[in-house]
Amino acid sequence: MAANGSGQDIDESLYSRQLYVLGHDAMRRMASSDVLISGLGGLGVEIAKNVILGGVKSVTLHDTREASGTDLSTQFFLTSSDVGTNRATACQQKLSELNTYVPITVCTSPLTDDIIKNYSVVVLSDSTLDEQLRVSTVCHANDIAFIVASTKGLFGQIFCDFGKNFEVVDNNGENPVSAMVAGITKEESSVVTCLDESRHGLEDGDYVTFSEVQGMTELNGCKPLKIKVLGPFTFSVGDTTQYSDYIRGGIVTQVKMPQKVNFKAMEDSMNEPEFIVTDFAKFDRPGTLHIAFQTLHAYIKQKGRAPKPWNEDDSVAFLNLFKDINSASPAKVVDFDENLVEQFAKVSSGGFAPIDAVIGGIVAQEVMKACSGKFNPIKQWLYFDALECLPEDISVLNETVCSPSGSRYDTQIAIFGQEFQKILGSQKYFVVGAGAIGCELLKNFAMLGLGAGEGGKIVITDMDLIEKSNLNRQFLFRPRDVQQPKADKAAAAVKNMNPAVNIIAHQNRVGPETESVYDDSFFEPLDGVANALDNVEARLYMDRRCVYYRKPLLESGTLGTKGNVQVVVPHLTESYGSSQDPPEKSIPICTLKNFPNAIEHTLQWARDMFEGEFRQAAENAAQYLQDPRFMERALKLPGSQPMETLDSVKRALVDDRPQSFEDCVLWARKHFAEQYHNQIVQLLHNFPKEQTTSSGEPFWSGPKRCPHALAFDVNNELHLDYIVAAANLKAVVYGLTQVRDRQAIADMVSKINIPEFVPRSGVKIAVTDAEAEAQSNQVDSERLSNLQAAIPPSSSLGTLKLSPLEFEKDDDTNFHMDFIVAASNLRAENYDIAPADRHKSKLIAGKIIPAIATTTALISGLVCLELIKLVQGHNKLERFKNGFVNLALPFFGFSEPIPAPTNKYYDKEWTLWDRFEVNGEMTLEEFIRFFEDEHQLEITMLSQGVSMLYSFFMPPAKRNERMALPMSEVVKKVSKKKIEPHVKALVLELCANDKDGEDVEVPYVKYNLPQ
């Protein structure tokens, strides 16, 4: 549990994903910080939402303005009934519901110096330049973090001042790098060489310390040393001539050193600005926008209003004022784009929810940095724009079409015009997933009015129920919604935000099993799909469906402070599946079984043991009891699988079958002895501590850590943890009553005597994966026969019923994580590896994706910018942007999507978006002739899914039999499956030769069945 500033405990199950991003220390520092957020328009409420979800000590909402109808364009916690009431007061209750651990107060009086001094962080999101400069002076003098945030139309501005001596405790949030040492020279400019299995990953100026070095022991536990990188496997720690001679071994570990950052007050920084570049294709814009925002403040001060939307006279007057201010500014821009300045003026009175989401996500992360010292802050100005969202021909926009009409979307109409708002309302979109990104997308879609007009709709599907841990970042849900369907609750929440949105909630998984629901009649009317998924398999499936139906796909994802956006445009870009990240590097089998050297290895080993003992063995035994042909099927499995399968059945039904909880404790105690004592003793018998290799090197060196066996001690908490968890899990599998009394279990296990283990000669232990694979392919026929004979007939086992366990990391009462933590840390003790606490163990063993609301908000905003371009009908590649961000650094990278690669046969170019369209029905013979006559292609092979329908090497009798059959009959005959009623077309893959007999790549065939 982490304590907040008021001394209360914060429920870690609520903050679980965020804790993996920030860590306990940063969360504790945040929980002692009071934050003031001034201005509760669309941007202010976006910042407040993310900061409250983050878990600061308290938040004060400050606003002196009343809500107006135009606030409804972007302020998602205001409704029409709130118009005329103070904006902060109106949304206090809804913001309070986001996190009961963060008290929310309201201040509606002007901001005085005395008020400001009560806070750790002050954020101004809707203020004049005069007020910004005044508050900046107070904050800078009193060491209060100060942030200015502003969005104007398609433009955003951020300014940060965290004081004269701000300490950053961790500038990037990455896990400290660690590597194994192969050698250290003894000289003035020493060379540390790491094992050549992987690069050390260190950078010049990093600090490191050492452990487990033999010989040059002065390095072990030394104060952090600054390094100079010499190469991917070498670096220097300076002078080592006074140290002992290096012998062997050692681990080098990076040390995160606190860094001091000096910020200027706002007035000084305005004159000598430092910029964070958000788009390197717009490298010259920050300087221009820096003056443009100052010009807007001056314009409003002069005229009492912002420039009118798309008013030519106002934009010219704004440009002239810009030139005057620029020429007098110490931050003067020598060469600027006048069109950019005029466009800034024309949209500056507009409001746009996706820009609020982008800037609000970034600012909320800066608030967390100011509170915690975690991650590198913005130093000191950041500007962002999304002018690409405007129509390619902006001449269609003028003051008339962009003038207000009393609509809730008026501030958006001020940017894009009334006709575009109608088009937005008529859009039909499919949102897949109602998790963190899904919630944010739906909120933005509601604010945009997507699917809120005639003929428009949003369909959201998610098969999951809401869990408590979701509440920290899936902001549409409340504690009362736990265990309710995500899609239903998300749809209801956005309907409250904008009652006009036509939204339909489904609870379906997307996949082949739901293609009768999401069929041609569903997909063909769609304007696009937005993925909000958390796994690659589902993403790839939806990608294939979008390519097939030629629908745009908005793809995105987050990992802690990192996030990415990809837009897939039919006939223009590659698809999501065109390029993928390389697969995760797997841990070698031998490392897992015998030679672990990192906690990740022991945790994976523990997960594998859980799956083997409590799921797989029980599943195999349960199938044996139910399926009379189980033995026959098992014996047909390849390699050593028959032996492994029957061995697991024998253990489950004979060797390890308990009759009582005491038997479960006995099994757990024997298992402890086998895993942590006997196997280690056997390993050391085969490879003694002083063993050398054929080259004379020590066997136990480099990545091979020499283990030691553990002697069970009932008074050792970790040893008893293992017995308690393992015995209770065994009891659940066999339907026995559990015992949770540790002392009772300790008494049981104390009475158990385990015979002394004597290592055996002749036991083969694989040292390499090749040896392990060779061993796994060996089949011992005699042992297999003995296993068959030892398994009793299922009829003799009465009503025995086994319940295989599905690993569930988030239930703290089910003993699953208790077992994983104990099993892993005992294994770590065997090999002198530093143990991991429950929090870290759950992250690694549960394969948890770290998540934080700030990144999700930012990414959803970027997705919506691409949505706007799709709705505008952009068809130029350079208008779209794929993005990658890392808020910890902070880093922003945007690039044009990769165009769809082209292939060619004869003179016809084609991409993944092309296909042959053939209207059936026709026989296989007619189909083959059709391609010869129409496309001059000789089909050499034809398949549908995994079914081979035709090939040139097929036996003539089989080929001739199929030739006269209609294509649909051939498919049914070969696949042995009927064609479902919802299937309107078959996808057929071709291999073909051209008229010269050369093999050519060709598109697939969409074979339309007669209706």
N, C-alpha and C positions, 0 to 999 in steps of 0.2 A: 504494500500500500504506500502511496505517496501522499505526504501531508500538504494541504493547501495553506495559504497564508493565515487563515483563521484558526488553524490548529486541527481542523477536521481532516478525516482521511478521505482521499479520492479513490473511488472504486476503479481498480486497475482493469477490470473487465470492460469498463466503458472506454478507457483510453488505450486499450491494448495495442491497436495498430499504430497509434501516434507515438507510444512509448518506444517502439522499434525505430522511429525516425529521430526522436529527440533525446531519448534516454531519461533515466530517473532524475539525474542532477538538474538538467535543463528544465524538466517539468516542475521540480521543486522551486526553482528560481522564478519560473513563470507564475507559480501559485502564490507568490508573495508580492506580486506586482499589481498595482491599481492603474487602470487605463481609462482615459477620457477620450471619447470619440464625439467630435463636434460635427453636426450636419447629418441629418438622418434622411437624406434623399436616397436615390438608388445606390450610389457609391457608398455612402455611409452605412447603410444597412448591410451591404455586402461585406464590408470590413468588419462590422460588429458581429455578424453571424459567424464568420470564420474565427475571430478572436475569442468569442464566447465558447465555441466548440473546442478551441485549443486549450482552455482551462487556466485563465489568469485568475488572480485573486478576486477582482471585481471589475465591473465595467460601468462607467457613468455615461449615459446618453445625453448629449447636450444639443439643444436646438431651440431657436427663438421663433422659428417660422411655423406657420400653419400649413397643413397638407392641402394641396390643390389637385384638381382633376388630372393635370399633366404629370403629377408624381406617380400616378398609376402605371405609366409607361415603364418605369424601372424599379419602383419601390414595391417589392413583392410581399411585404408584410402590411401594406396599407390596402384598405378596401374603399369603395365609394362612400360607405357610411362614415369613414374617418375624415373626409374632406371637411376642412374648417377647424379641425382640432390640431393641437401641437403634434408635430411629426414624431418627436421622441416619445411623448406620452402615448401616442396611438399605437406604437409598435413595441412598447416596453414588455407587455405580457407575452407576446409571441416570441420575442427574443429570450425572455426568461425561461420559457419552456425548453429551449435548446439544451440547457445544461444547468441542472439544479444546484450544482456546486459553485456556480459563479453568480453572486448577487448582482442584480441590475438596478441601478438608480437613475433618476432623471433630473436634469438641471435645465430650467427654461429661462434663467436670467442671463444677462450678458456675462461673458467670461472675464472675470477680474483676475488680477495677479494672485490674490489670495486663493482663489479657487484653483488656479493652475498649479500652485505649489503643493497641492495635496496628491499629485499623481506621479507615477513612475514614467508614464508615457502619455503624451498628448498628440492626438491626431486631428487635424483640421481637414474636412473633406468638402466643405462648401463655405468658402470664406473669401473676404476681400484681401488684396495684397497688403493693405495697411494692417489688417488684423494679423495676417501671417507674420509680418515683420515684427509687430509688437509682441506676439506670443513667442516668437523665436528668441527675442532678446531675454525674456523672462526665463524660458526653458534653458537656454545656453548658460545663463548666469547661475542657475540653480541645479545644473547637472541633471536635467529632466530630458529624456529622449523626446524629440520633436519630429513629427512627420506631417508633410503636406501632401494631400492627394486631390487630384482634380480630373474630371473627365468632361470634355466639351465635344459633343458630336462624335466624330470618329477619332478623337485625339485624347491622349491621357498623359498626365504629368505626376511625377512623384519627386519629393524632396525629403532627404533624411539628415538629421543632425542628432547624433547620439553622444555628443559632448566632446570635451577636449582630450579625454584619456580613456576611451572606451575599450574594454578588454573583450577580445574574441577568444573563447576557450577552445573552439574547434571550428576551423574555417570551412570545412567541407562535409563533415559528418560521415565520411567514409570510415570503415573499420581500419584500425592501424595495420599497416603492412607488416608481414612477418615472413622470414625466409631462413632456411637452414644454411649454416656456414660450412664451406668446404676447406677454407684456408685463410690465414691472416699473416701477412708478412710483418717482420720486425724491422721497421725503418722509419725515417722521418715522415715520408709520405707513404704511409702504409696502404696496402691493397687488401681489402676484404673480398674474398671470392665466395660466391654462393653456389650451391649445387645447381648443375645445369639442367635440372628438370623444368624449371620455370624462371622467368625473369624476376628480379627482386622487387620491382615496382616502385622503388624509391626515387625521389627527385632531389636535385641540388638544393642544399639548405635545409633538408629534413633533419630531424634529430632522432637518434636511435639509442637503444641500450641492448645489452647482451645477457644471455643466460646459457647455462650448460656448456660453456667453453671449457675444454680440458687443456691444461697447460697455461695459457695466457689468462689465468683466472681473475686478474685485476679488472677485466672487462665485465665480469659477471655482476649484474646489479649496479653497474657504474652510473654516475649521473649522465643525463642525456648528452650525447656527443653529436656535434654538427657534422654532416657528411658532405663529401664531394663525389658526385656520381662519375665513374670512369667508363662505365659501359653497362649493358643490360644485366650482366651477372657480377659486376665488380663496383666497388666504391671505396673511398678512403675515409678513415676517421682521424687522420693526422698522424702525429708522432707516437709510435708504439715502442720506441727503442728502450724505454725504461721498464717495459713489461717483461714477464717471463716468456719463454719460448712457447709458441703455439704447438699443441700436439694434435688435437682433432676435435670435431664436433662443435656444437654451439648453435644458438638461435639468435638472430638479430630481429629486434622488434622496433617499429617506429613509435616515437613518443610524440603525442600532440602537445605542442608548446603554446601557451597563451600568447596572443599578439595584441599590441596596443594600436588603436586606430584613433587618429586625431581628426575631428570634424570642425568645420567652420560654422559660424552662425549664418543664418540665411542671407542677410544683406551682403556679407563678405563673399559668400559662396556664389551669389547671383552675379557678382562682378568678375569672379574668377571660377567659372563653373567647371566641375569634373562630371563627365557623362558616362553612364552605362549604356552601351549601344545595344539596342534590342533587335536590330535588323541590319546586318552588314551591307545589304543592298541599298540601305538608306543612310549610309554613313554620314552624309552631310546634313541630315535633317535636324538632329538634336539642337544645334546652334540656332537654327531658324525658329524652331518651335519654342526654344527658351525665350526668345524675344517676342514671339507671337502670343504666348500666354501673358507676358507683361503688358503687351499692347491691348489685349482683351480687357484686363483690369482697368487700364487707363481709359479705354473706349467707354466702358460701362460707367466709370466715374464721371466722364464728360457728359454723356448723353442720357444716363439713367436707365439704360437698357443695353442688351447685347445686339449685335448686328442682326437684322431680320433675315430669316432663312432665304437663301439664294437671291438676296436683293443686290442688284448690281451696284447701285449708288453706295450702299453701306459697305460693300466689299472694297470699293475703290477708296472710300474714306478710311477704312481700316488699313489698307495698304499704305496710304500716305502717312497715317499716324505711326505705323510700323517703321517706316523709313526714318521718321523723326526720332523715335525712341532708339532705334538701332544705331543711328549715327552718334547719339549721345552716350551710348552704353560702353563701359569698359570691356564688355563681352561682345563687341560689335561683330556682326557676320559680314564679311567682305563680299562674298558672292552668294546670293540667295535666290531661290526660285519664287518669282512673284505669283505664279499660278498657285503654288502651295499656300502662300499667305492668303490669297483671295479665297481659296477653297476652305481654309481654316475659318475665315470669317463667315462664309456662307452656311457652314454646318454648326457653328459654335453655340448656337442657341438650342441645338438638339440634344436629346438624351437617348442612349442606346445601351440596353441591358448587357449585351456581350462585352462591350468595352468596360462597363462597371465590373463585370465578373473578372476580366483580365487584371485590371488595375487593383480591384478589391482583393483578389487572391494574393497578388504580390505584396500589397501594403500590409495585409494581415500577417504575412510571413515576416515582414520587417518589424512589426510590433513584437512578434515572438522572439526575434533576434535581439531586440532591444531589452526585453525582459530577461532573457536567458543567457545571452552571450554566445549562443550556439549559431554557427554559420556566419558567413561573411556578409556584412550589411552593404546596402547600396551606398556608394560614395561618389557624389551625393545627389545627382540629378538623374532621373530616368524619364525619357519621352517615348511614347508609343503612338502609332497611328495605323489605321486600317482603311486608307483611301481606296484600296483595291476593291472594296465592297460597293463603291459607287458604280452606276451603270457604265459600260464601256463608252457609250455616247452620252456625256453628261448634259448635252444641249436639251435633253428632254426634261431637265429639272429647271424650274423657275419659281419665282415668288408665288405665282398663282397656284401651282400644283402642290406646293409645299407649305401653304398657309394653314393655320389651325382651323379646325372645324368643330371643336368641342368634343373630339374623340379622346378616349384614354390613350390613344397612340399618337397624339399630336406631336410630342417631342421626337418621335421616330419618323413621322411624316415630314417633319422639318428637315430631315436629312435625305429621305428617299422618295418622298412624294406620296400622294394619295393612291395612285394606281398601283404602286408597288405594294402598298398595304393590303389592297384587295387580293393581289396575287399571293401574298403570304397567307392570308386567311383561307385561301382555297387549296393550300398544299395538303397532300396526304403523305404522312411520314410514319414509318415503322421504327420504333425505338426498342432495341433488344437489350433488356437488362434494366432493372430499377434499383441498382446499388448506388454507390457514391456518385459516379459520373452520370448515371441515369437520372438521379434526383436533380442534379445541377442542370442537366440538359432540359429536363421537363420544365423546371422553373424558368429557364431562359426562353424556351419555346412559348410558354404561357405569356411572358412579358412581351415577346415579339408579336404575339397574336397568330402564331403559326397554327394552321388548322382551326382557327376560331371564326372563320367566315363561311359563306355558302359553299357547300360541297367539300369543305376541308375536314380533316380528322387526323388524330394521332392515335396509333395503336401501340400500347406498351405491353410487353410480355416479360414475366419473370416468374419462375416456378418456386422461388425461395420464400421462406417466412422470415419475418424481421427478428433479429437477435439483439440482445442488449449491446453487444460490441459494435453493432451497426450505427448506433445513435450518435457516435462521436463524429461521423463524417457524412452520414446519409440524412441530411438535415430535414427532409420532409416527414421523418418519423419521430414519434414521441414515445416515452416509456409505456404509455397505455396501449401502444400498437404492437408491442412485442408478441411474437407468435402469430401475428396476423399476416396475410399475404402482402408482399412488398408492392406488387403491381396495383392492387386495389387501393391501398393506402396512399401510394404516390399519386395515383389518378385523382383521388378525392382531394388531396392537398393542393394540387395545382388548379383544380376546379374552383377551390376557394379563392385562389390568387387571381384567377381570371375566369369568371363564370361562363364566358363565351366560348372557351376552348372545348372542342368536341373531342373527347378522349375516351378510348375504349381500353379496358384492362383485361389482359389474358394471364393465365397462370401456366403457360406452356413452355417446355424446353424446345429450343429450335434444333431441329435435326431431322433425319429421314423419317423418324416415327411420327412427326407432326406435319409432314408434307401434304396430308389430306386436308389440313387446316390452312396452311400457308401454301396454297396452290396457285395455279395460273390466275384464277379469278381474284385472288388476294394480291398477288404481286403486280400484275399488269397495270392496275390503276395508280400504283404508288408513284410518288415523285422522288422518293429517296428513302434510304435506310440509315439510321444512326446506331452504331454498335456501342454498347456500354457493358462489355463483357469482361470477365476476369480469367479467361482461359483461351489458349491459342486454338484449340480444336474447334470450339464454337465460332471463333473469329474466322477461321479458314472456311468453315461450312457456310457462314453467311456471305463471305466473299464470293464463294462459288455460285451461290444463289443470285447475288447481285450481278455477276458477270453473265449468268445465263439469261436473266431477265433484263439485262442492260439498264440497271438502275444505279444511280450514284450511291456511294457508300462513304459515310463519315466514320472514320476509325480513330480510336484514341485509347490511351492507357496511362497509368501513373505507377510510379514506384518510389514511395517516400517523397522527396522533394523534386524528383525527376518526372517528367511527363512528355508525351509525344502525341502528335496529331498527324493523321494522314488522310488526304482526300482522294477518293477514287472516282474519276470522271469517265463515263462510258465514251469509248472511241478516242480518248485523249491520253489517259494515264495508264500506267501499269496497275495491276490489282494488288491488294494486300498480300495475296499468296505468291506474287511474282518474285518477291525476295523476302527471306526470313532470317532472323538471327540464328547464328550457329547453335546447335543443341548444347545444353548444359554439359560441362565436362563431368563425366562419371568417375566415381572412385574405383580404382582397380580392385578386383576381387581379393587378391592377396593382401592388399593393404587393409581391407576391411576385416579379413579373416585372421590375419596373423601379425600384421605390421602397421598398426595405426600410429599416426604421429600428430594428429590434430583432433580437437573435440568434435569437429564435423564428422570425422571417421567413426568415432565411438557412438555418436548420436544416430548415424545411419545404421550402424551395426545393431543398436538397440531397437530401432524401428523395424529392421528386418526380423529381429528375434520376436518382437511383438506379433508381426504378421504371421510368422511361421508357427509360433506356439499357440496363439489365441484365435487366429483366423483360419489360416490355410489347413492346418491339421484337423481342426474341427469341421471345416467345410468338406474336406476329403472323407472324413469318417461319416459325416451326415449323409453325403451322397452314397457312400457304400451301404448305409442302412436303408436307403430309399430306392436305390437303383440296382435291380438284380444283375444288370450287365456292367456294373461299375468295374469289376475286376478285369473283365474282357477288354474294356476300353482302356484301362490303365496300362495293361501289358502292351498295347499298341503304341504307346507314347515313345518319342525318340530318345536316344541316348540313355542317360541314367535316370530319366524321369520316372519310369516304372518303379525303380527301386526306391527313389525318394518318396513317391506317392504312397506306396504300400508301407514303407517304414513309418510315415506319418500316421497312417490309419492304424497300424499295429500299436504305436505309442498311445494314440488317443483312446483306443478301445481296450488295450491290454496293459501295457507297461505303466502308463501315467493316469489311468482312470481312477479317480478318487471316489470313495464311498461316503466320505465325511469331510468336514472342513479340516480336521486334523490331518487327513490324507493330503489335502491341498498344501498345508504347511510343510509336510514331509517332502512333497514334490518340489516345493520352492527351495527348501534347504538343500536337497540333492542337486537341483539346478544351479544353485549358487556355487556349490562345490565343483561341479563340472565346468562351469563357464569361467570362474575366477581363480580356481586353484588347479584342477586337474589338467585342463588344456594348456595352461601356462607351464606347468611342470613338464608336460610332454614336449612342449615346444622347446624348452630349455634343455631337455634330454637330447633332442635331435640337434639343437644348435646351442651348445654351451656358451656361457658368457664370453669366454676367451676364444671362441671359434674364429678361424680366419678363412678367407676365400682362397681360391686357387692362385690368386696373384699375391697372396700374403697380406692383404688388407683385412682389418677386423670385419667380421660378418655383421656385428651389431654396430653399425656406424651410418652416417648420412641419415637417410629417412627412416632407417630401421632402429627403433628404440628398444633397448633390451628390457624386457618386462620382468616383473616379479610376481609370484603367486600371493594371493590374499588368504589369510586364515580367518575364518568366520568368528565374529565377536558379537554376541547378542547385545552388548552394551554400546556398540558402535551404531550411532543413529542411522547412518547410511546403509549399513548391513541390514538393520531391522526394517528400514524403509522398503528395501527390495523384497524381503520376505512378506511383509504386509501386503504390498501391491500385487506381487506375483500370486500369492495364495488366494487373494480375493478375486483376481481375474480368472483364475482356474475355477473357482467356485461358480462364477457367473456362467462360464462355458458349460458347466455340467448341471446347472440349475440347483446348486446347493446353497444353503443359507450362508450369507456372508458374516464375517466377524470383523468389526472395526476397532475393537478394543486392543490397542497396541500391547498393553501389559499381558493380556490373555494370550496373544500370539507369541509374545516373548517367552511366556511360561511353556507354551507348547513346543517351541523350537529348541528350548534349552534341554529338553528331554531326549532330543534326537542325537544319536551317535552315527557318525559317518565313517566308514572304514577308510583307513589310510590308503591313499592312491599310490600305486607303484607304476612308474612309466614303463612302457613296452618298447622292446626293440622291434625294428622292421616296419614301424609306422611311417608312412610317406607323407610328408608335409610339403605342399607346393610353395615354391619361393617366387615363381613368376606366374603371370596370368596364363601364359602358354601351358605351363605344367598343370595349372588348375583346370584349364579347359580340357586337356588330355585326360586328366583323372575323371572329369565329369562325364566324358564319353565312354568310359570303361563300364562294361556291364558284367556283374558277377552273377552268372546263371544259378550257381548253387545257392547263393544268398537270396536271390530272388525267389527261388523255389521254397526256401525255408520261411521267407516272409509270408508267402501265400498260405503255407501250411499253418502258420502261427496265428493267422487272423481267423477268429471264430465266425461261423455262419451268422448272418444278420438275424436269422430266426431265433438264435439262442440268446440274443441280447435283450430280449423282452421289450420294454417300452422306453429304452434309453433314448434320450433326445439331447442333442448338443446344439448350443447356440453360438455360432462363430461371432467374434467381435469385430465391428467396424471401428477403426481408430477415430476417436473424437477428442480433439485437443482442448475444446473450450468448456467441457464439463469437469469442474474441479472435484466432483464427488465420485467419478467413475473409475479412478485409479489408473487410467490410461497414461496420463502425463507423469503420475507418480512413478510408474514402472519405467517409463522411458528415461526420466531424470536419474533414478537410482541405477538402472542398468548401465547407462552411459557413463556416469561418474565413477562407478566401480571399475569399469573397463579403463577409464582414464587413469584411475589410481594404479591399475596393473602396469601401465606404461608411463607413469609419471608425467601425465598430461594434465595441465591445469583444468579443473572441473568447470562446468557451466551452471549458472543458477537456473531456476525454473523458467524465468522470462526468456533468457537466451536459448534455452533448450527447446522451448515451445516455438520460437521463431524458426530455428533450423529444422527440427524434426517435423514440425507441422507445415513446413514450407509456406510460412505466412508471408504475404506481400505487405511490407510496411506502407502505411497510408496516412495522409494528413489532409485536412479539408482545404487548406490553402492551395495546394497543387491542383486538387480536383476542380476548384472554382476557376482557376486560371485556364486549365485545359478545356473545360466546358465552354468558356468564353471564346477561346480560339477555334473550337469546333464550330460554334455558331457563326463566326466570321466567314468560315468556308461555306456554311449553309447559305448565307446571304448571297454569296457569289454564285452558287448553284441556282438559287431562285432567280437571280438576275439574268441567268442564261449565259454567263461568261463561257466563251469557248477558246480563249487564249491561255496557253499553259502558264504564262508568266503572271497571270492574275491570281493563280492559286498558290497556296503556301503550305507545305508540310513543315511542321515545327518540332523542335526538341528544346526543352527548357530544363534547367536545374536551379531551383530557387535558392539552394544552399550557397552557390558560388558568388553572386547569381550569374547565370548564363542563359542567353536566348539565341537560338539558331534557327533560321528559316531558310528554306530552299524551294525551288520549283519542284513540283512532282516529277518523277521520272516518266518520260513518255512511254507508251506501250510499245514494246519491241516489235519490229515488223519482220515477217517471213515472206517468202515469195515462191510461187510455182508459176511456170511460164512467165507472163508479164503481169501477173496478178499479185499485188501486195496484200497481206492480211495480218491482223493482230489477234490477240486473245478475244477481242470483242466481235470478231467475225465468225460466221459458220455457214455451212450449206443448209439451206432450208428446203426440205423435200416434203411434198404433200402426198400422204399415202391414201389408200392402201395400194401396195404393189408387191409382187412376189420378189423373192431374193434375186431371181434371175433378171427380172425387170429392173430391180434396183442397181445391179451391177452394170447392166446395159445402159441405164440412164446416165451413169457417171462416165462411161465410155463415150456416149454420144454427145452429152451436154458439156462435159468438162475435159474430155480427152484424157481421162485418168483410168488406169487399170487397177481395180481394187485387188490387193494381194491378201489383206486380212481385214476382217470386220468384227468388231466386238461391241457389246453393250454391258457396261459395268465389268464384272469379272467373267462374263460369259463370252466365249469365242463362238461367233455365229458362222464364220466362214474363213477359210484360209486356203491358200494355193496348195499346201501340203496335206490337206485333209484327205482321208481315204475317199476315192471316187464314189463309192456306194453311199457314204454318209453325205457327201457334197450334193450328189444328184437327188437324194431324198429330200433335201432342204430347198433345192432350187425352185420347186413348184409351189412351195408354201408361201402364204403372205408373210411379210416381215414380222408382224405382230405374233403370228403363230410360231415362227422360228424362235423368237425371243422366249415365248412361253415354253416351248419344247426344250430349249437348251438350258434355260435358267430353272426350269421346273417350278416356276412361280407364275401365278396369274397376274395380269396387268390390272392394277387397282383402278377403280372407276374415276378417281380424280386425276389420273395421268392422261394428259392430252397430247403428249409428244414423247418420243423416245430419243435419248442421246446416244448416238452411235459414233464410235471412234474408227477411223480409217487408217490403214497403211496402203499407200498407193504408189504406182510407177507412172511416170510420164510416157509420152509416146516413143521416147528413145529407150525406154526400159530402165530409166534411172529412178531410184527411190526419192520421193519428194515429200516434204512436210506439207500437210494440208489441214484446214480447220476440221472441227467435228461436224457431225450432221445432226440437225434438229429434224427428226422425222415426225411430222404431224399426223396423228391418227385421225381417221374420219370420225366426225361427231354425229 
